[in-house]
Amino acid sequence: MKRKILFIDRDGTLIHEPPDKQIDSLEKLSFVPGVFNALYRIAKTQEYELVMVSNQDGLGTASFPEENFLPVQQKVLEAFKNEGVIFSAVHIDPSLPEQNSPNRKPGTGMLTAYLASGFDQESSYVIGDRLTDVQLAKNLGCRALVIASDSTPETFSDLENTLALRTNRWSDLADLLTKKERRASVTRMTSETEIEVEVNLDGNGQSDISTGLKFFDHMLEQLAKHGNLDLKIVARGDLHIDEHHTIEDTALTLGEAMLKALGDKKGIGRYGFTLPMDDCLAQVALDFGGRPWLVWETSFTREKIGDVPTEMFMHFFKSFSDASRCNLNIKAEGNNEHHKIESIFKALARSIKMAVKQEGNQLPTTKGVL
């Protein structure tokens, strides 16, 4: 797996920059508000390698001797280390602007080893407060996060595609970097069906469902609405033969998308709901533990509900369980067949909502793997 790296500027980003632009004494040292808590949150995820990258104009000259710089630098590193934040590397360029050094930001001379070895450019960022930091991000092939107030004179209009976020709060950066997008898109194509599924586990219940089976669409909409998922499903199948392939392949594709969106499963509740609907009571117990299994304790007296054969409902949940690698235990009782199956879909939705809710960053198992 390629490394995800945060290339972080120092002056103006981690610590305040004084009017004379030179932090050459401990008396001048002060930290940007919120930086310790934010970087601790980021470091705790263990997703990113932290690398400090800084221009220090004229470092080592008579006007900026190293003996004045080093105590400040050491204090900065020690302060972050004491808060659980460790920089894997520090790159300092001492050149002056007029020297046009390739090592000076936004040049990448100091960072050629990262480019040569390869890193996850799509998921890596440069964090800074100046235009040169955004330009560095572009030169590295990643994106930029800028800590800058509204009064900061520099604009980044020519680098909008590189700039991922501009804010004056470190907490906003931590929110962005510690929240993983739990989305997935899966397409399944066979000689019998073509299924496209998009799922967002952290959505708000929006759905766009089209399978050619109206009652099936209605049930899948329940998953989105009551599971608080964003769900898009487009299914084109051989309905001129029967409903079997369309329902089965939709379940397999939806299950695969759920599994993909769950990612490493860190922090999820894992388990999840008993739900009444008029005369019916549905119980759906779910475990995204990686072991597919279906227990099905319900029966129907009608051959069809809407345009869906009732025999296909068990097959749907079995296929979903197999593809999402979840354990499903389903039981329903009641008299109204429509209410019975709808209550099962709603209970499954609520189970999914409970099970995918993130409650930290730990893997919910003593085995070490799900």
GUTOR-301514 format. One record per residue (C-alpha): residue number from 1; residue in one letter; x, y, z. Coordinates in pm, 1 decimal. Layout:
num;residuo;east;north;up
NUM;a;X;Y;Z
...
***
This chain:
num;residuo;east;north;up
1;m;0.0;0.0;0.0
2;k;138.4;340.3;-98.4
3;r;209.4;592.8;176.4
4;k;-28.4;876.6;246.9
5;i;174.4;1183.7;339.5
6;l;96.8;1524.7;486.1
7;f;370.3;1769.8;384.9
8;i;328.0;2038.6;651.1
9;d;467.6;2391.2;646.5
10;r;599.4;2531.5;974.0
11;d;589.9;2913.2;1003.7
12;g;238.4;3051.2;975.7
13;t;92.3;2700.1;978.2
14;l;214.6;2527.8;1294.6
15;i;354.3;2834.0;1468.7
16;h;284.0;3204.5;1436.4
17;e;515.9;3400.5;1211.0
18;p;637.7;3730.7;1361.9
19;p;645.8;4057.2;1164.8
20;d;1018.6;4020.7;1092.4
21;k;953.7;3672.1;944.7
22;q;1231.3;3520.8;1156.3
23;i;1168.6;3300.4;1459.4
24;d;1516.3;3310.8;1607.7
25;s;1436.7;3302.3;1979.6
26;l;1206.3;3113.5;2212.3
27;e;1043.4;3443.7;2308.9
28;k;899.9;3467.7;1957.5
29;l;760.5;3113.7;1961.5
30;s;384.3;3065.8;1982.2
31;f;166.0;2795.5;1833.5
32;v;-132.6;2836.0;1604.1
33;p;-453.6;2774.0;1804.7
34;g;-597.2;2424.3;1778.0
35;v;-293.9;2273.9;1606.2
36;f;-205.4;2025.5;1881.7
37;n;-552.7;1876.6;1914.0
38;a;-601.9;1861.6;1538.5
39;l;-270.1;1695.5;1459.8
40;y;-318.9;1452.4;1746.9
41;r;-654.4;1348.8;1599.1
42;i;-491.5;1305.6;1258.9
43;a;-190.4;1115.3;1393.5
44;k;-413.8;882.3;1596.6
45;t;-573.5;747.1;1279.5
46;q;-230.3;621.2;1165.7
47;e;-340.1;698.4;811.3
48;y;-81.3;964.8;733.7
49;e;292.0;1012.2;757.7
50;l;373.3;1364.2;881.5
51;v;658.7;1545.6;708.5
52;m;765.1;1901.8;791.6
53;v;873.5;2113.2;493.9
54;s;989.2;2470.6;551.2
55;n;1175.7;2755.1;382.2
56;q;1407.1;2934.3;627.1
57;d;1550.7;3226.8;435.3
58;g;1923.8;3269.7;497.4
59;l;1952.3;3008.1;768.6
60;g;2317.6;2969.7;859.4
61;t;2410.8;3325.2;767.8
62;a;2529.3;3592.8;1010.1
63;s;2180.1;3743.2;1026.3
64;f;2018.2;3406.5;1101.9
65;p;2271.3;3174.8;1267.6
66;e;2183.1;2811.2;1321.9
67;e;2244.1;2839.9;1696.6
68;n;1942.9;3074.3;1713.4
69;f;1724.4;2853.9;1495.9
70;l;1792.6;2510.5;1643.7
71;p;1659.0;2568.3;2000.0
72;v;1329.6;2691.5;1852.5
73;q;1309.4;2400.6;1611.1
74;q;1386.9;2150.4;1885.8
75;k;1121.2;2305.6;2109.1
76;v;862.5;2278.4;1831.7
77;l;936.9;1910.9;1768.4
78;e;941.0;1827.9;2140.7
79;a;609.8;2007.1;2199.3
80;f;439.5;1803.5;1927.9
81;k;603.5;1479.7;2041.2
82;n;469.4;1539.3;2393.2
83;e;121.4;1556.7;2239.3
84;g;162.5;1230.3;2049.7
85;v;252.3;1393.1;1717.4
86;i;576.7;1279.8;1556.9
87;f;719.4;1402.9;1227.3
88;s;884.4;1121.7;1034.7
89;a;1111.6;1369.9;856.7
90;v;1198.1;1738.8;854.7
91;h;1312.5;1918.1;538.9
92;i;1450.4;2272.2;573.4
93;d;1570.4;2483.1;281.7
94;p;1800.1;2769.3;391.2
95;s;1832.6;2943.2;53.5
96;l;1723.0;3297.6;-27.5
97;p;1456.1;3360.5;-295.3
98;e;1700.3;3520.4;-535.6
99;q;1913.5;3205.3;-539.7
100;n;1633.5;3017.5;-720.3
101;s;1721.9;2691.0;-547.6
102;p;1526.4;2386.8;-670.0
103;n;1499.7;2286.5;-304.6
104;r;1308.0;2599.1;-209.1
105;k;929.8;2566.5;-199.9
106;p;744.0;2542.5;-430.6
107;g;1032.5;2348.2;-582.5
108;t;1042.4;1979.0;-502.0
109;g;1419.0;1936.6;-474.4
110;m;1402.1;1839.6;-105.7
111;l;1129.3;1584.8;-175.0
112;t;1261.5;1391.3;-475.0
113;a;1292.9;1072.9;-267.6
114;y;916.5;1069.5;-209.8
115;l;846.8;1118.2;-578.3
116;a;1098.0;849.8;-672.6
117;s;968.8;587.7;-429.0
118;g;604.8;668.1;-501.1
119;f;335.8;776.5;-257.2
120;d;-41.7;798.5;-267.0
121;q;-65.9;1135.0;-438.0
122;e;-445.0;1126.1;-459.2
123;s;-476.6;1090.2;-80.8
124;s;-181.7;1308.8;24.0
125;y;-182.3;1681.5;96.5
126;v;38.8;1983.2;147.9
127;i;-74.9;2188.7;447.6
128;g;38.4;2549.0;454.0
129;d;-60.8;2913.5;464.7
130;r;83.8;3057.0;144.2
131;l;55.5;3042.2;-231.0
132;t;388.5;2859.8;-246.3
133;d;240.4;2575.6;-41.6
134;v;-44.5;2534.4;-288.4
135;q;204.1;2547.8;-575.8
136;l;412.7;2281.6;-402.3
137;a;106.2;2060.2;-381.2
138;k;50.4;2098.8;-754.7
139;n;415.4;2018.5;-825.1
140;l;391.4;1705.0;-609.1
141;g;72.5;1593.5;-779.0
142;c;-138.8;1611.3;-464.4
143;r;-380.5;1868.2;-316.8
144;a;-346.0;2153.5;-70.4
145;l;-509.5;2244.3;259.6
146;v;-461.3;2609.0;351.3
147;i;-471.0;2764.6;697.2
148;a;-537.6;3130.7;620.8
149;s;-766.8;3401.0;755.2
150;d;-1009.2;3593.6;537.1
151;s;-769.7;3888.0;555.5
152;t;-481.5;3692.2;404.3
153;p;-393.4;3887.6;89.1
154;e;-288.5;3588.3;-121.0
155;t;-546.4;3432.8;-349.1
156;f;-539.0;3088.6;-503.4
157;s;-783.7;3138.5;-789.5
158;d;-548.0;2993.0;-1048.2
159;l;-504.3;2676.8;-841.1
160;e;-864.4;2591.5;-759.6
161;n;-819.7;2232.7;-874.7
162;t;-528.5;2191.8;-634.6
163;l;-686.0;2365.1;-333.6
164;a;-901.0;2116.5;-139.8
165;l;-985.5;2345.5;154.9
166;r;-913.1;2693.5;282.8
167;t;-999.2;2762.0;645.1
168;n;-876.4;2951.8;948.7
169;r;-933.1;2659.5;1184.9
170;w;-715.2;2353.2;1225.7
171;s;-1020.1;2163.1;1348.1
172;d;-1168.6;2184.9;997.3
173;l;-858.7;2016.9;856.6
174;a;-876.5;1742.7;1118.5
175;d;-1244.2;1684.7;1040.1
176;l;-1165.3;1643.7;671.7
177;l;-864.1;1417.3;720.9
178;t;-1011.6;1189.5;987.5
179;k;-1348.3;1135.4;821.3
180;k;-1330.6;869.4;555.9
181;e;-1574.6;872.3;271.3
182;r;-1766.3;549.5;288.6
183;r;-1892.4;530.3;-65.1
184;a;-1876.9;261.3;-328.1
185;s;-1985.3;203.2;-685.9
186;v;-2016.1;-146.1;-827.8
187;t;-2128.3;-262.7;-1171.1
188;r;-2220.2;-622.2;-1244.8
189;m;-2268.6;-734.5;-1603.4
190;t;-2374.6;-1080.8;-1713.6
191;s;-2550.8;-1220.2;-2015.5
192;e;-2872.5;-1192.0;-1812.0
193;t;-2844.7;-857.6;-1631.9
194;e;-2662.7;-527.2;-1606.4
195;i;-2669.6;-382.6;-1252.8
196;e;-2523.9;-52.1;-1133.2
197;v;-2519.4;30.3;-760.0
198;e;-2388.3;338.4;-580.3
199;v;-2403.8;354.3;-201.1
200;n;-2302.2;617.7;54.2
201;l;-2312.8;484.9;409.5
202;d;-2305.0;838.7;549.1
203;g;-2587.1;974.1;336.3
204;n;-2925.4;1116.0;433.0
205;g;-3171.3;862.5;295.6
206;q;-3183.5;971.4;-67.7
207;s;-3255.8;705.5;-327.6
208;d;-3284.7;664.6;-702.0
209;i;-3404.3;311.7;-773.1
210;s;-3504.1;156.0;-1103.8
211;t;-3511.8;-221.2;-1143.0
212;g;-3817.6;-268.9;-1362.9
213;l;-4003.7;-420.9;-1066.1
214;k;-4209.2;-156.0;-889.4
215;f;-4261.8;-339.1;-560.7
216;f;-3891.8;-431.6;-548.7
217;d;-3805.8;-62.8;-604.5
218;h;-4035.0;27.1;-314.3
219;m;-3857.3;-219.0;-83.1
220;l;-3511.3;-97.1;-182.0
221;e;-3623.8;259.9;-114.3
222;q;-3696.1;148.8;242.6
223;l;-3331.2;47.5;283.3
224;a;-3219.0;396.2;186.6
225;k;-3478.5;589.7;384.3
226;h;-3466.2;395.4;710.1
227;g;-3098.0;308.6;687.9
228;n;-3004.0;672.5;623.6
229;l;-2809.7;559.6;316.5
230;d;-2781.1;730.5;-18.0
231;l;-2858.9;458.1;-266.5
232;k;-2870.7;452.3;-644.4
233;i;-2962.4;129.7;-820.5
234;v;-3022.4;80.9;-1191.3
235;a;-3100.8;-272.6;-1299.7
236;r;-3164.1;-394.1;-1653.3
237;g;-3248.1;-762.3;-1661.8
238;d;-3422.1;-1032.3;-1858.0
239;l;-3765.5;-965.2;-1709.8
240;h;-3919.4;-1109.9;-2025.2
241;i;-3809.4;-1447.2;-1883.6
242;d;-3883.1;-1388.9;-1515.9
243;e;-3775.9;-1182.8;-1212.1
244;h;-3513.5;-1421.7;-1075.0
245;h;-3193.3;-1292.2;-1233.7
246;t;-3275.4;-924.2;-1175.7
247;i;-3346.9;-969.9;-804.8
248;e;-3054.0;-1204.5;-744.2
249;d;-2797.9;-990.3;-925.9
250;t;-2924.5;-671.6;-762.4
251;a;-2874.7;-833.3;-421.7
252;l;-2524.3;-950.4;-511.5
253;t;-2423.3;-608.8;-644.2
254;l;-2573.4;-424.2;-348.0
255;g;-2397.0;-658.2;-105.2
256;e;-2064.5;-610.2;-281.6
257;a;-2107.7;-230.8;-272.7
258;m;-2186.5;-242.3;100.7
259;l;-1876.3;-449.5;168.4
260;k;-1660.5;-213.7;-38.1
261;a;-1802.9;98.3;130.8
262;l;-1736.4;-46.1;477.6
263;g;-1364.8;-49.5;399.9
264;d;-1152.1;-169.9;691.8
265;k;-1460.4;-163.2;921.9
266;k;-1275.0;26.2;1194.1
267;g;-1506.2;182.3;1450.1
268;i;-1832.1;33.7;1318.6
269;g;-2101.2;-85.6;1557.9
270;r;-2095.9;-412.0;1360.4
271;y;-2425.3;-544.8;1497.5
272;g;-2766.7;-429.1;1460.9
273;f;-3357.1;-436.4;1515.4
274;t;-3692.9;-540.7;1594.3
275;l;-3960.2;-343.3;1415.7
276;p;-4340.0;-357.0;1432.0
277;m;-4565.5;-264.9;1140.7
278;d;-4932.8;-286.7;1225.7
279;d;-5007.7;-659.1;1271.3
280;c;-4652.3;-766.4;1180.9
281;l;-4334.9;-796.8;1385.3
282;a;-4000.9;-828.6;1208.5
283;q;-3674.3;-915.3;1373.6
284;v;-3351.3;-867.4;1181.9
285;a;-3021.7;-937.7;1354.0
286;l;-2714.7;-850.0;1148.6
287;d;-2340.3;-890.0;1187.6
288;f;-2089.3;-745.7;938.6
289;g;-1832.6;-986.4;1077.7
290;g;-1711.5;-1132.4;749.5
291;r;-1893.7;-1466.7;775.3
292;p;-2201.0;-1491.0;549.5
293;w;-2496.4;-1684.1;685.3
294;l;-2873.1;-1655.1;656.8
295;v;-3135.4;-1775.1;899.7
296;w;-3482.1;-1723.0;748.0
297;e;-3790.7;-1782.1;960.5
298;t;-4088.4;-1646.0;773.7
299;s;-4336.6;-1769.5;517.5
300;f;-4590.7;-1624.3;278.7
301;t;-4930.1;-1749.8;168.6
302;r;-4941.9;-1534.3;-143.2
303;e;-4751.2;-1624.3;-458.8
304;k;-4670.0;-1261.7;-537.3
305;i;-4664.9;-926.3;-363.8
306;g;-4698.1;-663.0;-630.5
307;d;-4483.9;-783.7;-918.2
308;v;-4236.2;-981.3;-703.5
309;p;-4267.7;-1357.5;-639.3
310;t;-4256.1;-1416.2;-261.9
311;e;-4011.8;-1706.5;-311.3
312;m;-3752.1;-1450.8;-426.2
313;f;-3736.9;-1263.7;-95.3
314;m;-3533.3;-1530.4;84.0
315;h;-3313.2;-1553.8;-225.3
316;f;-3255.1;-1176.2;-215.5
317;f;-3139.0;-1180.6;146.0
318;k;-2923.4;-1489.5;92.6
319;s;-2748.2;-1326.1;-202.7
320;f;-2704.4;-1000.5;-9.8
321;s;-2557.9;-1191.5;286.3
322;d;-2313.2;-1379.6;63.7
323;a;-2186.4;-1070.8;-118.7
324;s;-2162.5;-840.5;185.0
325;r;-2021.6;-1120.8;402.7
326;c;-2271.6;-1056.4;676.1
327;n;-2468.6;-1283.6;906.6
328;l;-2843.3;-1222.5;872.4
329;n;-3097.3;-1369.8;1108.5
330;i;-3448.4;-1279.3;993.3
331;k;-3778.9;-1365.0;1152.7
332;a;-4120.7;-1214.4;1078.0
333;e;-4476.0;-1292.8;1178.2
334;g;-4810.9;-1138.3;1097.7
335;n;-5112.4;-1164.1;871.7
336;n;-5066.7;-893.8;607.0
337;e;-4809.9;-1019.5;355.6
338;h;-4725.0;-671.8;225.7
339;h;-4663.1;-547.2;579.4
340;k;-4461.6;-855.6;662.5
341;i;-4200.3;-812.0;389.1
342;e;-4195.3;-434.1;418.5
343;s;-4128.5;-461.5;791.0
344;i;-3836.5;-695.6;714.7
345;f;-3680.3;-445.6;472.4
346;k;-3729.7;-162.0;721.6
347;a;-3581.5;-367.6;1004.1
348;l;-3285.1;-455.8;783.4
349;a;-3239.1;-86.7;707.6
350;r;-3236.2;0.7;1077.7
351;s;-2994.8;-284.6;1144.9
352;i;-2760.3;-155.7;876.5
353;k;-2784.1;196.8;1020.0
354;m;-2685.0;68.1;1364.9
355;a;-2414.2;-163.2;1236.9
356;v;-2231.9;88.5;1013.1
357;k;-2240.3;371.5;1267.1
358;q;-1883.3;457.6;1361.3
359;e;-1804.4;470.1;1730.9
360;g;-1429.1;520.9;1729.7
361;n;-1133.2;383.3;1537.0
362;q;-1099.3;33.5;1678.9
363;l;-1179.0;-284.5;1491.4
364;p;-1479.4;-439.3;1671.7
365;t;-1331.9;-785.4;1719.2
366;t;-1077.2;-968.8;1936.2
367;k;-959.1;-1164.5;1631.7
368;g;-784.0;-864.8;1479.1
369;v;-961.3;-900.9;1145.7
370;l;-1316.7;-891.1;1011.4
***
